[in-house]
Amino acid sequence: MKWLAVLEVRTDHCESCNGVFCLRKGKLCSLMFGLIIMTLVMVSYILTGAKHGLLLIPSPFHYGAFVSNPSLMDNESLSDMKDHYQPSKMNISYVKDYPSIKLIIDTIASKIEFITRQRPDLEELRKQEPHMFSVIPNKFLPNSKNPCWYEEYRGNSTTDPYATNSYALYSRRFRILFDYLRKVFWNHLYHYKDKHYRLRCLPHFYIIGQPKCGTTDLYDRLRLHPEVRFSASKEPHWWTRKRFGIIRLRDGFHDRYPVEDYLDLFDIAAHQIQSVLQSEAVREHGKMNNIIIGEASASTMWDNNAWIFFYDNSTEGEPPFLIQDFIHALHPNAKLIIMLRDPVERLYSDYLYFASANKSAEDFHEKVADSLQLFGSCVLDSSLRACVYNNTLNNAMPVRLQVGLYVVYLLDWLTVFNKDQILVLRLEDHASNMRYTMHKVFHFLDLGCCIKDFPPDKYTQLMAVDINPKGKCDELAAMPQFLGTQNIL
């Protein structure tokens, strides 16, 4: 543990003390006076030593920052986390200089070893989520490209099918959506032999990450394709958070959102698919429904923070089940799109987005240094995967350093899905040649309509320089990060 050098403070005997504070045997008052003086000297010495950089560095995993409070689970809003965790001045001053940080990085690099994880079998997954597997069938409709099935609806015309939907209960913006769905719900039921059926659908593809890598831009452009639909919200965060009852970091746990609540978010798209399935072309001429549904929660690729609270039988601190295990079990043919960018730029953009006040290049540098120290301490005793998925560590780090460790997540997804089911894109490539990127995405999703076939107005939107401007590029340009921070990352 060279980089965690503990500076030992040793006191020199002061010759003058022998003459001044001599303890006379049998005099209690002198003894008490001497003890008080010794205590004051020790406190003064330690405080003076701290001013000169002689810091006593304890084991990093004994910092007060490490908590097991469930309310610190959701990384959705790091600005909330600042109320719970403030890195100590001691840590910041210790790792501020480059040589010390370089030692930390060298230590992390020397300890990194990736070992392929053991995939859980289907029965283990069923035991963990029995309700989810009871709702979603093993097979889907053969005449639909998107995974859909008919589910019997046992309510009547006065029943509110969305009365208990958690998205509507906890989010005001969803209530307008569900008010509309209530009005049209009965019109979209399929009636067969005195029974009513509703069409249910899962996504055909997922944009799984990463945050601050252009997923919103890709989502906005994909929505322009006539064969693509999305969930009612770009980022339901069901697989990573809502499924476990996580809504906001500061609110702790709520009731878990059942899978039916998640499926409700695809009802508008399901209504459109049902219209195609009931068309003459499909019913009488055997044609397929080519409309596909996507979901774009940028937390899906990396956020497994909730596992420690729900899954037992952990192996050396590693999660026994990951999100991709369940997605694959329910829909093994799902397609996955990953958008990445320079991880250093991603981290700084992430910091600027979530930091609520006192944003500066110096503050970012200090937070990076502190996070590197914490992560370096973890890999000394645990595997790389255990540290990446360590909820306590992730909540303690003042910047989301773990999100940029792309290789761990990619390899873990590749242990479950075939490589031809995963498309990896770079934001830098997307920005320099958007037409080529979108062509790759359309080809990957096997979409029939090519870019050249787009109507003029749609083509103009598709190739727009910035569909969803948010002014963050100006902030990055006005507050560039330190070159030293870039170098250590």
C-alpha positions as CSV (number, residue, x, y, z in Angstrom):
1,M,0.0,0.0,0.0
2,K,2.7,2.5,-1.1
3,W,0.2,5.1,-2.3
4,L,-1.5,5.1,1.1
5,A,1.6,6.0,2.9
6,V,0.8,6.6,6.6
7,L,3.0,9.3,8.0
8,E,4.0,8.4,11.5
9,V,4.2,11.4,13.8
10,R,6.8,10.8,16.4
11,T,7.4,13.2,19.4
12,D,10.9,14.2,20.4
13,H,11.6,14.4,24.0
14,C,12.0,17.9,25.2
15,E,14.8,18.3,27.6
16,S,13.2,21.3,29.1
17,C,10.2,19.3,30.1
18,N,12.3,17.3,32.5
19,G,13.0,20.3,34.5
20,V,9.6,21.9,34.4
21,F,7.1,19.1,34.7
22,C,8.6,16.7,37.1
23,L,6.1,14.5,38.8
24,R,6.6,14.4,42.5
25,K,5.6,11.1,43.9
26,G,2.5,11.1,46.0
27,K,1.2,14.5,44.9
28,L,-2.1,13.9,43.0
29,C,-2.6,17.5,41.9
30,S,0.8,17.5,40.1
31,L,-0.1,14.3,38.4
32,M,-3.4,15.7,37.1
33,F,-1.7,18.9,36.0
34,G,0.9,17.0,34.1
35,L,-1.7,14.9,32.3
36,I,-3.6,18.0,31.2
37,I,-0.4,19.6,29.8
38,M,0.6,16.4,27.9
39,T,-2.8,16.3,26.3
40,L,-2.7,19.9,25.2
41,V,0.8,19.4,23.8
42,M,-0.3,16.3,21.8
43,V,-3.3,18.1,20.4
44,S,-1.3,21.1,19.5
45,Y,1.3,19.0,17.8
46,I,-1.2,17.1,15.7
47,L,-2.9,20.2,14.6
48,T,0.4,21.9,13.7
49,G,1.5,18.8,11.8
50,A,-1.7,18.9,9.8
51,K,-1.0,22.4,8.7
52,H,2.4,21.3,7.4
53,G,0.9,18.4,5.4
54,L,1.7,15.7,8.0
55,L,-1.6,14.0,7.7
56,L,-2.6,10.8,9.4
57,I,-4.4,8.9,6.6
58,P,-6.7,6.2,7.9
59,S,-7.9,3.2,5.9
60,P,-10.1,4.7,3.2
61,F,-13.0,2.3,3.9
62,H,-13.4,3.8,7.4
63,Y,-14.3,7.2,6.1
64,G,-17.6,8.5,7.4
65,A,-18.6,8.9,3.8
66,F,-19.4,5.2,3.4
67,V,-23.0,4.6,4.5
68,S,-25.5,1.9,3.9
69,N,-28.5,4.2,3.9
70,P,-30.9,3.0,1.2
71,S,-31.8,6.6,0.4
72,L,-28.4,6.9,-1.2
73,M,-29.2,4.3,-3.9
74,D,-30.3,6.2,-6.9
75,N,-27.5,7.8,-9.0
76,E,-30.2,9.5,-11.0
77,S,-29.5,12.8,-9.2
78,L,-26.0,13.3,-7.9
79,S,-26.9,16.8,-6.8
80,D,-29.0,15.1,-4.1
81,M,-26.0,13.1,-3.0
82,K,-24.1,16.2,-2.1
83,D,-26.3,16.6,1.0
84,H,-25.2,13.2,2.2
85,Y,-21.6,13.1,1.2
86,Q,-19.0,15.9,1.3
87,P,-15.4,14.7,0.7
88,S,-13.2,15.7,3.6
89,K,-10.5,18.4,3.2
90,M,-8.0,15.8,4.4
91,N,-8.6,13.5,1.5
92,I,-8.5,16.3,-1.1
93,S,-5.3,17.8,0.2
94,Y,-3.6,14.5,0.3
95,V,-4.3,13.5,-3.3
96,K,-4.0,16.9,-4.8
97,D,-0.4,16.6,-6.1
98,Y,0.2,14.6,-9.3
99,P,2.8,12.2,-8.0
100,S,0.5,10.9,-5.3
101,I,-2.3,10.5,-7.9
102,K,0.0,8.7,-10.3
103,L,0.8,6.2,-7.5
104,I,-2.9,5.6,-7.1
105,I,-3.4,5.0,-10.8
106,D,-0.4,2.7,-11.0
107,T,-1.8,0.7,-8.1
108,I,-5.2,0.4,-9.8
109,A,-3.6,-0.6,-13.1
110,S,-1.5,-3.3,-11.4
111,K,-4.6,-4.8,-9.6
112,I,-6.9,-4.9,-12.6
113,E,-7.8,-8.4,-13.8
114,F,-11.0,-9.2,-15.5
115,I,-12.4,-12.7,-14.9
116,T,-15.4,-13.9,-16.9
117,R,-18.5,-14.2,-14.6
118,Q,-20.5,-17.3,-14.2
119,R,-24.0,-16.8,-15.8
120,P,-26.9,-17.9,-13.6
121,D,-29.2,-20.5,-15.1
122,L,-32.9,-19.8,-16.0
123,E,-34.3,-21.5,-12.9
124,E,-32.2,-19.3,-10.6
125,L,-33.6,-16.2,-12.4
126,R,-37.2,-17.5,-12.1
127,K,-36.8,-17.9,-8.4
128,Q,-35.6,-14.3,-8.0
129,E,-38.4,-12.8,-10.1
130,P,-41.3,-15.3,-10.3
131,H,-44.0,-12.7,-11.0
132,M,-42.2,-11.2,-13.9
133,F,-41.7,-14.6,-15.5
134,S,-45.4,-15.4,-14.9
135,V,-46.5,-12.3,-16.8
136,I,-44.3,-12.5,-19.9
137,P,-44.7,-15.7,-22.1
138,N,-42.0,-17.8,-23.6
139,K,-43.2,-17.2,-27.1
140,F,-44.4,-14.1,-29.0
141,L,-46.7,-13.5,-32.0
142,P,-45.1,-15.0,-35.1
143,N,-46.4,-12.3,-37.4
144,S,-44.8,-9.4,-35.5
145,K,-41.2,-8.3,-35.7
146,N,-41.6,-6.8,-32.3
147,P,-42.1,-9.2,-29.3
148,C,-45.8,-9.0,-28.5
149,W,-48.5,-11.2,-27.2
150,Y,-52.2,-11.1,-26.3
151,E,-53.2,-11.1,-22.7
152,E,-56.7,-11.7,-21.4
153,Y,-58.3,-8.6,-19.8
154,R,-60.8,-9.5,-17.1
155,G,-62.0,-6.0,-16.2
156,N,-65.2,-4.4,-17.5
157,S,-65.8,-1.1,-19.3
158,T,-65.9,0.8,-16.0
159,T,-62.6,-0.6,-14.7
160,D,-59.6,1.7,-14.7
161,P,-56.7,-0.5,-16.1
162,Y,-54.1,2.1,-15.0
163,A,-55.5,2.8,-11.5
164,T,-52.5,1.3,-9.7
165,N,-49.7,2.1,-12.2
166,S,-46.8,3.4,-10.2
167,Y,-45.5,5.7,-12.9
168,A,-48.8,7.6,-12.8
169,L,-49.0,7.6,-9.0
170,Y,-45.5,9.0,-8.5
171,S,-44.9,11.2,-11.6
172,R,-47.1,14.1,-12.7
173,R,-45.9,14.0,-16.3
174,F,-47.2,10.5,-16.7
175,R,-50.7,11.3,-15.6
176,I,-51.6,13.1,-18.8
177,L,-50.5,10.1,-20.8
178,F,-52.6,7.7,-18.7
179,D,-55.6,10.0,-18.9
180,Y,-55.4,9.6,-22.7
181,L,-54.9,5.8,-22.5
182,R,-57.9,5.4,-20.3
183,K,-60.1,7.1,-22.9
184,V,-59.0,4.8,-25.8
185,F,-58.3,1.6,-23.9
186,W,-61.6,-0.2,-24.5
187,N,-61.4,0.7,-28.2
188,H,-58.2,-1.3,-28.6
189,L,-59.2,-4.5,-27.0
190,Y,-59.4,-7.6,-29.1
191,H,-62.7,-9.5,-28.7
192,Y,-62.7,-13.2,-29.2
193,K,-65.3,-15.8,-28.0
194,D,-66.8,-13.5,-25.4
195,K,-63.4,-12.7,-24.0
196,H,-61.4,-9.5,-24.2
197,Y,-57.6,-9.4,-24.9
198,R,-55.1,-6.6,-24.9
199,L,-51.9,-6.6,-26.9
200,R,-48.8,-6.5,-24.7
201,C,-45.3,-5.7,-26.0
202,L,-41.7,-5.6,-24.9
203,P,-39.0,-3.5,-26.6
204,H,-37.4,-5.0,-29.6
205,F,-34.2,-3.0,-28.9
206,Y,-32.7,-1.0,-26.1
207,I,-30.3,2.0,-26.1
208,I,-28.6,1.0,-22.9
209,G,-25.9,3.6,-22.4
210,Q,-23.9,5.5,-21.5
211,P,-25.2,8.7,-19.9
212,K,-23.7,12.0,-21.3
213,C,-22.7,10.1,-24.5
214,G,-25.4,11.3,-26.9
215,T,-28.1,8.7,-26.3
216,T,-30.8,11.5,-26.3
217,D,-29.7,12.7,-29.7
218,L,-29.7,9.1,-31.1
219,Y,-33.2,8.6,-29.5
220,D,-34.6,11.8,-31.1
221,R,-33.3,10.8,-34.6
222,L,-34.5,7.2,-34.4
223,R,-38.0,8.4,-33.5
224,L,-38.2,10.0,-37.0
225,H,-38.2,6.6,-38.6
226,P,-41.7,5.4,-39.6
227,E,-41.1,1.9,-38.3
228,V,-39.8,2.9,-34.9
229,R,-41.7,3.6,-31.7
230,F,-40.5,4.2,-28.2
231,S,-41.8,3.9,-24.6
232,A,-43.9,6.8,-23.3
233,S,-40.8,8.1,-21.6
234,K,-37.3,8.0,-23.0
235,E,-35.9,6.6,-19.8
236,P,-38.3,4.6,-17.7
237,H,-35.3,3.2,-15.6
238,W,-37.4,0.2,-14.8
239,W,-34.8,-2.5,-15.1
240,T,-32.3,-0.7,-12.9
241,R,-34.4,1.3,-10.4
242,K,-38.1,1.3,-10.5
243,R,-38.2,-2.5,-10.5
244,F,-36.6,-2.3,-7.0
245,G,-38.8,0.6,-5.8
246,I,-36.2,3.4,-6.3
247,I,-37.7,6.7,-7.5
248,R,-35.4,9.4,-6.1
249,L,-32.1,9.1,-4.3
250,R,-33.3,11.2,-1.3
251,D,-36.6,9.3,-1.0
252,G,-35.3,5.8,-0.2
253,F,-37.3,2.8,-1.3
254,H,-40.9,2.7,-2.3
255,D,-43.1,-0.2,-3.4
256,R,-41.5,-2.1,-6.3
257,Y,-43.0,-1.3,-9.7
258,P,-44.4,-4.5,-11.1
259,V,-43.6,-5.5,-14.7
260,E,-47.2,-4.6,-15.7
261,D,-46.5,-1.0,-15.0
262,Y,-43.5,-1.1,-17.3
263,L,-45.5,-2.8,-20.1
264,D,-48.1,0.0,-19.8
265,L,-45.5,2.4,-21.1
266,F,-45.6,0.7,-24.4
267,D,-49.4,0.7,-24.8
268,I,-49.5,3.5,-27.4
269,A,-47.0,1.7,-29.6
270,A,-48.9,-1.6,-29.0
271,H,-52.1,0.0,-30.2
272,Q,-50.4,0.9,-33.5
273,I,-48.9,-2.6,-33.9
274,Q,-52.4,-4.0,-33.2
275,S,-53.8,-1.9,-36.0
276,V,-51.2,-3.4,-38.4
277,L,-51.9,-6.9,-37.1
278,Q,-55.6,-6.5,-37.8
279,S,-55.1,-5.0,-41.2
280,E,-56.1,-7.0,-44.3
281,A,-52.5,-7.2,-45.4
282,V,-51.4,-9.1,-42.4
283,R,-54.5,-11.2,-41.8
284,E,-55.1,-12.4,-45.3
285,H,-51.8,-12.0,-47.1
286,G,-49.5,-13.2,-44.4
287,K,-47.4,-10.0,-44.1
288,M,-45.5,-9.1,-41.0
289,N,-45.8,-6.2,-38.7
290,N,-42.5,-4.3,-39.1
291,I,-43.1,-1.7,-36.4
292,I,-40.5,-2.1,-33.6
293,I,-40.4,-0.6,-30.1
294,G,-37.3,0.8,-28.4
295,E,-36.4,1.9,-24.9
296,A,-33.6,4.3,-24.1
297,S,-32.8,4.2,-20.3
298,A,-29.1,5.2,-20.2
299,S,-28.7,3.4,-16.9
300,T,-29.4,0.0,-18.2
301,M,-25.9,-0.8,-19.2
302,W,-24.2,0.0,-15.9
303,D,-26.5,0.6,-12.9
304,N,-26.8,-2.6,-10.8
305,N,-26.5,-0.7,-7.5
306,A,-29.7,-2.2,-6.1
307,W,-28.5,-5.8,-6.2
308,I,-27.0,-5.7,-2.7
309,F,-30.4,-5.1,-1.1
310,F,-32.3,-7.8,-3.0
311,Y,-30.0,-10.7,-4.0
312,D,-28.3,-13.1,-1.7
313,N,-25.5,-15.6,-2.4
314,S,-23.0,-13.0,-3.5
315,T,-19.6,-14.3,-4.6
316,E,-16.7,-12.2,-3.2
317,G,-18.8,-9.0,-3.3
318,E,-19.9,-9.5,-6.9
319,P,-23.6,-9.4,-7.9
320,P,-25.0,-12.9,-8.6
321,F,-27.5,-11.5,-11.1
322,L,-27.2,-8.6,-13.5
323,I,-29.8,-6.7,-15.5
324,Q,-28.8,-8.4,-18.8
325,D,-29.5,-11.9,-17.3
326,F,-33.2,-11.1,-16.9
327,I,-33.5,-9.2,-20.3
328,H,-31.9,-12.1,-22.1
329,A,-34.1,-14.7,-20.3
330,L,-37.3,-12.9,-21.3
331,H,-36.2,-11.9,-24.8
332,P,-33.0,-13.6,-26.0
333,N,-33.2,-12.0,-29.4
334,A,-33.2,-8.4,-28.1
335,K,-30.9,-5.9,-29.8
336,L,-28.7,-3.5,-27.9
337,I,-27.3,-0.1,-28.9
338,I,-24.4,1.4,-26.9
339,M,-23.2,5.0,-27.4
340,L,-19.9,5.8,-25.9
341,R,-17.5,8.8,-25.9
342,D,-14.1,9.7,-24.5
343,P,-14.5,8.6,-20.9
344,V,-12.7,11.7,-19.6
345,E,-14.9,14.1,-21.5
346,R,-17.9,12.0,-20.4
347,L,-17.0,12.3,-16.7
348,Y,-16.5,16.1,-17.0
349,S,-19.8,16.6,-18.8
350,D,-21.5,14.4,-16.1
351,Y,-20.0,16.6,-13.4
352,L,-21.1,19.8,-15.0
353,Y,-24.6,18.4,-15.5
354,F,-25.2,17.2,-12.0
355,A,-23.2,19.6,-9.9
356,S,-25.6,22.2,-8.5
357,A,-23.2,24.9,-7.3
358,N,-19.5,25.9,-7.1
359,K,-18.7,24.2,-10.4
360,S,-15.1,24.7,-11.4
361,A,-12.2,22.9,-13.0
362,E,-10.4,22.9,-9.7
363,D,-13.4,21.4,-7.8
364,F,-13.7,18.7,-10.5
365,H,-10.0,17.9,-10.2
366,E,-10.3,17.5,-6.5
367,K,-13.4,15.3,-6.8
368,V,-11.6,13.1,-9.4
369,A,-8.6,12.7,-7.2
370,D,-10.7,11.7,-4.2
371,S,-12.7,9.2,-6.3
372,L,-9.5,7.7,-7.6
373,Q,-8.2,7.2,-4.0
374,L,-11.5,5.5,-3.0
375,F,-11.6,3.3,-6.0
376,G,-7.9,2.4,-5.7
377,S,-8.5,1.4,-2.1
378,C,-11.2,-1.0,-3.2
379,V,-9.3,-2.8,-5.9
380,L,-6.5,-3.5,-3.4
381,D,-8.9,-5.9,-1.6
382,S,-11.6,-6.8,-4.1
383,S,-12.0,-7.7,-7.8
384,L,-12.5,-5.1,-10.5
385,R,-16.1,-6.2,-11.0
386,A,-16.8,-6.1,-7.3
387,C,-15.6,-2.5,-7.1
388,V,-17.5,-1.4,-10.2
389,Y,-20.8,-2.8,-8.8
390,N,-20.1,-1.7,-5.2
391,N,-23.1,0.4,-4.2
392,T,-21.4,1.9,-1.1
393,L,-18.3,2.9,-3.1
394,N,-20.3,4.3,-6.0
395,N,-22.3,6.5,-3.6
396,A,-19.2,7.6,-1.8
397,M,-17.3,8.8,-4.9
398,P,-18.1,12.4,-5.5
399,V,-18.0,11.9,-9.3
400,R,-19.4,8.8,-11.2
401,L,-16.0,7.4,-12.1
402,Q,-17.3,3.9,-12.4
403,V,-19.7,4.8,-15.3
404,G,-16.6,5.3,-17.6
405,L,-15.2,1.8,-17.0
406,Y,-16.8,0.7,-20.3
407,V,-14.8,-2.5,-20.7
408,V,-16.3,-4.1,-17.6
409,Y,-19.9,-3.5,-18.7
410,L,-19.2,-4.5,-22.3
411,L,-17.6,-7.8,-21.4
412,D,-20.4,-8.6,-18.9
413,W,-23.1,-7.9,-21.5
414,L,-21.1,-10.0,-24.0
415,T,-21.2,-13.0,-21.7
416,V,-25.0,-13.0,-22.1
417,F,-25.7,-11.7,-25.6
418,N,-24.0,-12.5,-28.9
419,K,-21.8,-9.8,-30.3
420,D,-24.0,-9.5,-33.4
421,Q,-26.8,-8.4,-31.1
422,I,-24.8,-5.4,-29.8
423,L,-24.0,-2.3,-31.8
424,V,-21.3,0.0,-30.2
425,L,-21.1,3.6,-31.5
426,R,-18.8,6.5,-30.6
427,L,-20.2,10.0,-30.1
428,E,-17.2,11.4,-31.8
429,D,-18.0,9.4,-35.0
430,H,-21.7,10.3,-34.7
431,A,-20.8,14.0,-34.6
432,S,-18.4,13.9,-37.5
433,N,-20.5,11.7,-39.8
434,M,-24.1,11.5,-38.7
435,R,-25.4,10.1,-41.9
436,Y,-23.1,7.1,-41.7
437,T,-24.0,6.5,-38.0
438,M,-27.7,6.5,-38.6
439,H,-27.2,4.2,-41.6
440,K,-25.4,1.7,-39.4
441,V,-28.2,1.9,-36.8
442,F,-31.0,1.4,-39.4
443,H,-29.1,-1.5,-40.9
444,F,-28.5,-3.0,-37.4
445,L,-32.2,-2.8,-36.6
446,D,-33.1,-4.2,-40.1
447,L,-35.4,-1.2,-40.8
448,G,-36.9,-1.2,-44.3
449,C,-36.9,2.6,-44.9
450,C,-33.5,3.9,-45.7
451,I,-32.3,7.5,-45.2
452,K,-32.7,8.3,-48.9
453,D,-36.4,7.3,-48.7
454,F,-37.2,9.8,-45.9
455,P,-39.7,12.6,-46.8
456,P,-37.9,15.9,-47.2
457,D,-39.1,17.3,-43.9
458,K,-38.1,14.2,-42.0
459,Y,-34.8,14.1,-43.7
460,T,-34.1,17.7,-42.7
461,Q,-34.8,16.8,-39.1
462,L,-32.8,13.6,-39.2
463,M,-29.7,15.3,-40.5
464,A,-30.1,18.5,-38.3
465,V,-26.9,19.5,-36.6
466,D,-28.5,19.4,-33.1
467,I,-32.0,18.2,-32.6
468,N,-32.0,18.7,-28.9
469,P,-29.8,21.7,-28.0
470,K,-29.3,22.2,-24.2
471,G,-26.4,24.7,-24.1
472,K,-24.1,22.3,-22.4
473,C,-21.4,22.6,-25.1
474,D,-21.1,26.3,-24.2
475,E,-20.6,25.4,-20.6
476,L,-17.8,22.9,-21.5
477,A,-16.1,25.5,-23.6
478,A,-16.4,28.3,-21.0
479,M,-15.0,26.0,-18.2
480,P,-12.4,23.6,-19.7
481,Q,-11.0,21.1,-17.3
482,F,-7.4,21.2,-16.2
483,L,-4.9,19.4,-18.5
484,G,-3.6,17.7,-15.3
485,T,-7.0,16.2,-14.7
486,Q,-7.1,14.9,-18.2
487,N,-3.6,13.4,-17.8
488,I,-4.4,11.5,-14.6
489,L,-7.6,10.1,-16.1
